[in-house]
Amino acid sequence: MDVIESRNVPFSPPDITDAEIAEVIQAMKSGWITTGPRTKLFEQKIAEYVGVKKAVCLNSATAAMELTLRILGIGDGDEVITTAYTYTASASVIHHVGAKIVLVDVAPDSFEMDYSKLADAITEKTKAIISVDIAGKMCDYDVIYEAIETKRKLFKASNELQGLFNRVIVIADAAHAFGAVRKGFKCGQVADFTCFSFHAVKNLTTAEGGAVVWRGDIGLDDYHLYNQFMLYSLHGQSKDALAKSQKGAWEYDIIYPAYKCNMTDIPIILALISEQMAKCFLSLLSPFINHCLYTSLPLGVLSVQHYGKDFASTGHLYLMRIPGIEVARRNEIIVKMAETGVACNVHYKPLPMFTAYRNLGFNIKDYPNAYKQYVNEVTLPLHTCLSDKDVECVVENMIRILRT
């Protein structure tokens, strides 16, 4: 085997410039570093960009999903469906609120839930589905809603908010998908509730953070719902720090013994400064992927299709599968790539393979398609800091290693 060039290619570094750093310093000097005017401005800009009336910023997408479940009144005795092929947050939030996790296998040779099995998983106890826009590609929500409609008669609303839907509610785990589009709709306009992540590895980042938006065509009271998220995210306190800072406005009430997961102004600066980059990111990334990124990989290697006739993803992850290999060989490839300086990853180890989910009664044998996707999956670096030389290095090293 030829000597492979060593080059440091990190998996997904944050793309932070001096402009963001300067703005963070200015924000810190302003004397306002908790939830304040910059957080409210970011919420407004998210809503405008997505095309909805309201957005709520929180400290993570996980918090966004959990608070959505809680505000919907989903808990003990209820069931929530999600995919077996996802990060734990998609399912752990179901457990947090006391509901039963129902996992559906992915379709053959797909990273998406097997939609043909979705209707069969819906029972009279099912209150919601947490769909996962994996790698930044939106799910087929038309098919999801069709499956829900076939079981509408089973739905039993437990409160007034659930009654507005009068069907199973769709919550999108869109941690990867801020900016994705499908059939002319932006991510955030299709699922009933959509939860975004602005974690350090995401295309748009606040270091840690997330947001939730909801559709505006269902008859929801936007003002009331926004205030519910505010209450649930800040101890059930009737006023946040910004409101209490007004002259003589110190007094507040605790409406509900709630939680603490609000977003703060300091990290918001990163996203506010990067917003214009985020808006044009899709148009830059598409040709980048289609014309130079990883196109020289050997015939037979499979990858997520980020772009198609009626959809465009955020290109958040480059998930690929190497036919004919198993876990040991896959892991060996990742180690050898690391030895050349190229960091790779795996997305994802199916939930039933983890101790926590085995202890809940899940068995990977019941999810054969998810396991088949996992055993030969390798995620390659994909981010705005990649140079052409980085891409060439990744491709060259991968080809050489696969041929050994």
C-alpha positions as CSV (number, residue, x, y, z in Angstrom):
1,M,0.0,0.0,0.0
2,D,1.3,3.5,-0.9
3,V,2.1,5.9,1.9
4,I,-1.0,8.0,2.7
5,E,-0.6,11.7,3.1
6,S,-1.3,12.9,6.6
7,R,-3.5,16.0,6.8
8,N,-5.6,17.2,9.8
9,V,-9.2,17.1,8.6
10,P,-11.5,17.5,11.7
11,F,-15.0,16.0,11.6
12,S,-17.1,19.1,12.2
13,P,-15.3,22.1,13.7
14,P,-17.3,25.3,14.5
15,D,-16.9,27.9,11.8
16,I,-16.2,30.9,14.1
17,T,-14.6,34.1,12.8
18,D,-13.2,37.2,14.4
19,A,-16.5,39.0,13.7
20,E,-18.4,36.6,15.9
21,I,-15.8,36.9,18.7
22,A,-15.9,40.7,18.6
23,E,-19.7,40.7,18.9
24,V,-19.6,38.3,21.8
25,I,-17.2,40.6,23.6
26,Q,-19.4,43.5,22.9
27,A,-22.4,41.6,24.2
28,M,-20.6,40.7,27.4
29,K,-19.6,44.4,27.9
30,S,-23.2,45.4,27.5
31,G,-24.1,44.1,30.9
32,W,-26.9,41.8,29.5
33,I,-25.8,38.2,29.2
34,T,-28.9,36.1,30.1
35,T,-32.2,35.8,28.1
36,G,-32.7,39.3,26.7
37,P,-33.1,41.5,23.6
38,R,-30.8,39.5,21.4
39,T,-32.6,36.2,22.2
40,K,-35.9,37.9,21.3
41,L,-34.4,39.3,18.1
42,F,-33.1,35.8,17.1
43,E,-36.6,34.3,17.7
44,Q,-38.0,36.9,15.4
45,K,-35.5,36.2,12.7
46,I,-36.0,32.4,13.0
47,A,-39.8,32.9,12.5
48,E,-39.3,35.2,9.6
49,Y,-36.8,32.9,7.9
50,V,-38.9,29.7,8.4
51,G,-42.1,31.5,7.5
52,V,-44.1,31.0,10.7
53,K,-45.5,33.5,13.3
54,K,-43.5,32.5,16.3
55,A,-40.3,30.8,17.4
56,V,-39.1,29.9,20.8
57,C,-35.3,29.8,21.6
58,L,-34.3,27.2,24.3
59,N,-31.0,25.7,25.4
60,S,-31.2,22.7,23.2
61,A,-33.3,20.8,20.6
62,T,-33.8,18.2,23.3
63,A,-35.4,20.7,25.6
64,A,-37.5,21.9,22.6
65,M,-38.9,18.4,22.1
66,E,-39.4,17.6,25.7
67,L,-41.3,20.9,26.4
68,T,-43.4,20.4,23.3
69,L,-44.5,17.0,24.7
70,R,-45.2,18.4,28.1
71,I,-47.1,21.4,26.8
72,L,-49.2,19.0,24.7
73,G,-50.0,17.1,27.9
74,I,-48.4,13.9,26.8
75,G,-47.3,11.6,29.6
76,D,-48.2,8.5,31.6
77,G,-50.3,6.0,29.6
78,D,-49.5,7.6,26.3
79,E,-47.4,6.3,23.4
80,V,-45.0,8.2,21.1
81,I,-43.5,6.8,18.0
82,T,-40.0,7.5,16.7
83,T,-37.4,5.7,14.6
84,A,-34.9,3.2,15.9
85,Y,-32.2,4.8,13.8
86,T,-31.5,8.2,15.5
87,Y,-29.7,9.9,18.3
88,T,-31.0,9.1,21.8
89,A,-32.6,12.6,22.2
90,S,-35.4,11.7,19.8
91,A,-36.5,8.9,22.2
92,S,-35.2,9.9,25.6
93,V,-37.6,12.9,25.8
94,I,-40.5,10.4,25.5
95,H,-39.2,8.6,28.5
96,H,-38.7,11.8,30.4
97,V,-42.4,12.7,30.2
98,G,-43.4,9.2,31.3
99,A,-44.8,8.1,27.9
100,K,-44.0,4.8,26.2
101,I,-41.4,4.8,23.5
102,V,-42.5,3.0,20.3
103,L,-39.7,2.4,17.8
104,V,-40.2,1.7,14.2
105,D,-37.5,0.2,12.0
106,V,-36.1,2.0,9.0
107,A,-37.0,1.0,5.5
108,P,-34.6,-1.4,3.7
109,D,-31.5,0.5,2.5
110,S,-32.8,3.7,4.0
111,F,-31.9,5.9,7.0
112,E,-35.6,7.0,7.2
113,M,-38.4,5.3,9.1
114,D,-40.2,2.6,7.3
115,Y,-43.4,4.6,6.5
116,S,-45.2,1.4,5.5
117,K,-45.0,0.2,9.1
118,L,-46.0,3.5,10.6
119,A,-49.8,3.1,10.5
120,D,-49.5,-0.4,12.2
121,A,-47.6,1.2,15.1
122,I,-50.4,3.7,15.8
123,T,-52.8,2.6,18.6
124,E,-55.5,4.4,20.6
125,K,-52.7,5.4,23.1
126,T,-50.6,7.1,20.4
127,K,-50.4,10.8,20.9
128,A,-47.4,11.9,18.8
129,I,-44.8,10.9,16.3
130,I,-41.3,12.3,16.5
131,S,-40.0,12.1,12.9
132,V,-36.2,12.6,12.3
133,D,-34.9,14.7,9.5
134,I,-31.6,12.8,9.4
135,A,-28.5,14.4,7.9
136,G,-30.6,17.5,7.2
137,K,-33.0,15.8,4.7
138,M,-36.7,16.3,5.5
139,C,-38.8,13.2,5.9
140,D,-41.7,12.4,3.6
141,Y,-44.3,14.2,5.6
142,D,-47.1,13.5,3.0
143,V,-46.8,9.8,3.7
144,I,-46.6,10.4,7.5
145,Y,-49.8,12.4,7.5
146,E,-51.5,9.8,5.3
147,A,-50.6,7.1,7.8
148,I,-52.0,9.2,10.6
149,E,-55.2,9.9,8.8
150,T,-55.9,6.2,8.4
151,K,-55.9,5.9,12.2
152,R,-57.6,9.2,13.0
153,K,-60.6,7.4,14.5
154,L,-58.4,5.8,17.2
155,F,-57.2,9.2,18.5
156,K,-58.4,10.2,21.9
157,A,-57.6,13.8,22.9
158,S,-56.6,14.2,26.6
159,N,-57.0,18.0,26.7
160,E,-58.1,21.0,24.7
161,L,-54.8,21.5,22.9
162,Q,-54.7,17.9,21.6
163,G,-58.4,18.3,20.6
164,L,-57.4,21.1,18.2
165,F,-55.5,18.5,16.2
166,N,-57.9,15.6,16.8
167,R,-55.2,13.2,15.4
168,V,-51.7,12.0,16.2
169,I,-49.4,15.1,16.4
170,V,-46.3,15.3,14.3
171,I,-43.1,16.6,16.1
172,A,-40.1,16.9,13.8
173,D,-36.7,16.3,15.3
174,A,-35.1,18.7,12.8
175,A,-31.8,19.0,14.7
176,H,-30.0,18.6,11.4
177,A,-32.4,20.4,9.2
178,F,-32.6,24.2,9.7
179,G,-32.9,25.5,6.2
180,A,-33.9,22.3,4.4
181,V,-36.8,22.4,1.9
182,R,-39.2,19.8,0.4
183,K,-41.9,20.3,-2.2
184,G,-41.7,24.1,-1.8
185,F,-42.0,24.1,2.0
186,K,-39.3,25.0,4.4
187,C,-38.4,22.8,7.4
188,G,-40.6,24.2,10.1
189,Q,-43.7,24.7,7.9
190,V,-44.7,21.1,7.5
191,A,-44.6,19.2,10.8
192,D,-47.0,20.4,13.5
193,F,-44.0,21.3,15.7
194,T,-40.4,21.5,14.5
195,C,-37.4,21.4,16.8
196,F,-34.1,22.8,15.6
197,S,-30.6,22.4,17.1
198,F,-27.9,25.1,17.1
199,H,-25.3,22.9,18.7
200,A,-21.6,23.5,17.9
201,V,-21.5,21.0,15.0
202,K,-24.6,22.4,13.2
203,N,-24.6,24.6,10.1
204,L,-26.0,27.5,12.2
205,T,-24.6,27.5,15.7
206,T,-25.0,29.1,19.1
207,A,-22.5,26.6,20.6
208,E,-25.4,25.0,22.5
209,G,-29.0,25.9,21.8
210,G,-32.2,25.1,20.0
211,A,-35.6,26.4,19.0
212,V,-39.1,25.2,18.3
213,V,-41.7,26.5,15.8
214,W,-45.2,25.4,14.9
215,R,-47.5,25.5,12.0
216,G,-49.8,28.5,11.7
217,D,-52.7,26.8,9.9
218,I,-54.1,24.6,12.7
219,G,-55.9,27.2,14.8
220,L,-53.3,27.4,17.6
221,D,-53.2,30.5,19.7
222,D,-49.6,31.6,18.9
223,Y,-49.4,34.1,21.8
224,H,-50.6,31.7,24.4
225,L,-48.4,28.9,23.1
226,Y,-45.4,31.1,23.1
227,N,-46.0,32.1,26.7
228,Q,-46.5,28.4,27.6
229,F,-43.0,27.7,26.3
230,M,-41.7,30.7,28.3
231,L,-43.3,29.5,31.5
232,Y,-42.1,25.9,31.1
233,S,-38.5,26.9,30.2
234,L,-38.0,29.4,33.1
235,H,-39.3,27.7,36.3
236,G,-42.9,28.6,35.5
237,Q,-42.1,32.2,36.3
238,S,-44.5,34.8,34.9
239,K,-41.8,37.3,34.0
240,D,-38.3,36.7,32.6
241,A,-35.3,38.8,33.6
242,L,-35.9,41.3,30.7
243,A,-39.4,42.0,31.8
244,K,-38.4,42.2,35.5
245,S,-35.7,44.8,34.6
246,Q,-38.4,47.4,33.8
247,K,-38.8,50.1,36.4
248,G,-40.8,48.8,39.3
249,A,-41.6,45.5,37.7
250,W,-39.8,43.2,40.1
251,E,-42.8,41.2,41.2
252,Y,-43.7,38.0,39.5
253,D,-45.7,34.8,40.0
254,I,-44.8,31.1,39.7
255,I,-47.6,29.6,37.6
256,Y,-46.2,26.1,37.5
257,P,-43.2,24.3,39.1
258,A,-41.5,24.0,35.8
259,Y,-38.0,23.6,34.3
260,K,-34.9,25.7,33.5
261,C,-33.9,25.5,29.8
262,N,-33.9,29.1,28.5
263,M,-31.5,30.4,25.9
264,T,-29.2,33.4,26.7
265,D,-28.0,36.4,24.8
266,I,-24.3,35.5,24.6
267,P,-24.4,32.5,22.3
268,I,-27.2,34.0,20.3
269,I,-24.6,36.5,18.9
270,L,-22.9,33.6,17.0
271,A,-26.1,32.9,15.1
272,L,-27.1,36.5,14.5
273,I,-23.7,37.3,12.9
274,S,-23.8,34.1,10.9
275,E,-27.4,34.4,9.7
276,Q,-26.6,35.7,6.2
277,M,-24.1,32.8,5.7
278,A,-26.8,30.4,6.8
279,K,-29.3,31.8,4.3
280,C,-27.0,31.3,1.4
281,F,-25.4,28.0,2.7
282,L,-27.7,25.7,0.7
283,S,-26.9,27.4,-2.6
284,L,-23.2,27.1,-1.9
285,L,-23.2,23.6,-0.6
286,S,-25.2,22.0,-3.4
287,P,-22.6,22.4,-6.2
288,F,-19.9,21.7,-3.6
289,I,-21.3,18.3,-3.0
290,N,-22.4,17.5,-6.5
291,H,-19.2,18.6,-8.3
292,C,-16.3,17.9,-6.1
293,L,-17.1,16.4,-2.7
294,Y,-16.4,12.7,-2.5
295,T,-17.4,12.1,-6.2
296,S,-14.3,10.0,-6.7
297,L,-15.2,7.4,-4.1
298,P,-15.3,3.8,-5.5
299,L,-18.4,2.6,-7.4
300,G,-20.7,0.8,-5.1
301,V,-20.3,3.1,-2.1
302,L,-23.8,4.4,-1.2
303,S,-24.6,7.8,0.4
304,V,-27.6,9.9,1.4
305,Q,-29.0,11.9,-1.5
306,H,-29.0,15.4,-0.2
307,Y,-30.6,16.9,-3.4
308,G,-33.4,15.8,-5.7
309,K,-36.1,17.1,-7.9
310,D,-38.3,18.4,-5.1
311,F,-36.0,18.6,-2.1
312,A,-32.8,20.1,-0.8
313,S,-31.2,19.2,2.5
314,T,-28.9,21.2,4.6
315,G,-26.0,18.8,3.8
316,H,-25.4,18.4,7.5
317,L,-23.9,14.9,7.4
318,Y,-22.4,12.8,4.7
319,L,-23.6,9.4,5.6
320,M,-22.2,6.6,3.4
321,R,-22.3,2.9,3.4
322,I,-19.7,0.5,2.2
323,P,-21.3,-2.7,0.8
324,G,-20.0,-6.1,1.9
325,I,-18.4,-5.1,5.2
326,E,-19.3,-5.7,8.8
327,V,-18.7,-3.8,12.0
328,A,-15.1,-4.9,12.6
329,R,-14.0,-3.9,9.1
330,R,-16.0,-0.6,9.3
331,N,-14.3,0.3,12.6
332,E,-10.9,-0.6,11.2
333,I,-11.5,1.8,8.3
334,I,-12.3,4.6,10.7
335,V,-9.2,4.0,12.7
336,K,-7.0,3.9,9.6
337,M,-8.6,7.2,8.4
338,A,-7.9,8.7,11.8
339,E,-4.2,7.7,11.4
340,T,-4.1,9.8,8.3
341,G,-5.5,12.7,10.2
342,V,-9.1,12.4,8.8
343,A,-11.8,12.2,11.5
344,C,-14.8,10.1,10.6
345,N,-17.8,9.1,12.6
346,V,-20.8,6.7,12.7
347,H,-24.4,7.9,12.5
348,Y,-26.0,6.1,14.2
349,K,-25.8,3.1,16.4
350,P,-29.4,2.0,16.6
351,L,-31.1,2.8,19.9
352,P,-31.9,-0.9,20.7
353,M,-28.2,-1.6,20.8
354,F,-27.6,0.7,23.8
355,T,-27.9,-0.5,27.4
356,A,-30.5,2.0,28.3
357,Y,-32.9,0.9,25.6
358,R,-32.1,-2.8,26.1
359,N,-33.2,-2.3,29.7
360,L,-36.4,-0.8,28.4
361,G,-37.1,-4.1,26.6
362,F,-35.9,-3.3,23.1
363,N,-33.9,-5.9,21.0
364,I,-32.0,-5.1,17.9
365,K,-33.2,-8.3,16.3
366,D,-36.6,-6.6,16.0
367,Y,-35.0,-3.9,13.8
368,P,-33.0,-5.7,11.2
369,N,-32.9,-2.9,8.6
370,A,-31.5,-0.5,11.2
371,Y,-28.8,-2.9,12.0
372,K,-27.9,-3.4,8.4
373,Q,-27.6,0.3,7.9
374,Y,-25.4,0.6,10.9
375,V,-22.8,-2.2,10.3
376,N,-21.3,-0.6,7.2
377,E,-22.0,3.1,7.8
378,V,-19.2,5.7,7.9
379,T,-19.8,9.5,8.2
380,L,-17.2,11.6,6.4
381,P,-16.3,15.2,7.4
382,L,-18.7,17.7,5.8
383,H,-18.5,21.4,6.9
384,T,-17.9,24.9,5.7
385,C,-14.2,24.8,6.8
386,L,-13.3,22.0,4.3
387,S,-10.9,23.1,1.6
388,D,-10.6,21.4,-1.8
389,K,-7.3,19.9,-0.6
390,D,-9.1,18.5,2.4
391,V,-11.7,16.9,0.2
392,E,-9.0,15.4,-2.0
393,C,-7.2,14.0,1.0
394,V,-10.4,12.4,2.4
395,V,-11.2,10.8,-1.0
396,E,-7.7,9.6,-1.7
397,N,-7.2,8.1,1.8
398,M,-10.6,6.4,1.7
399,I,-10.0,4.8,-1.7
400,R,-6.6,3.5,-0.7
401,I,-7.9,2.0,2.6
402,L,-10.9,0.4,0.9
403,R,-8.6,-1.3,-1.6
404,T,-6.5,-2.9,1.1
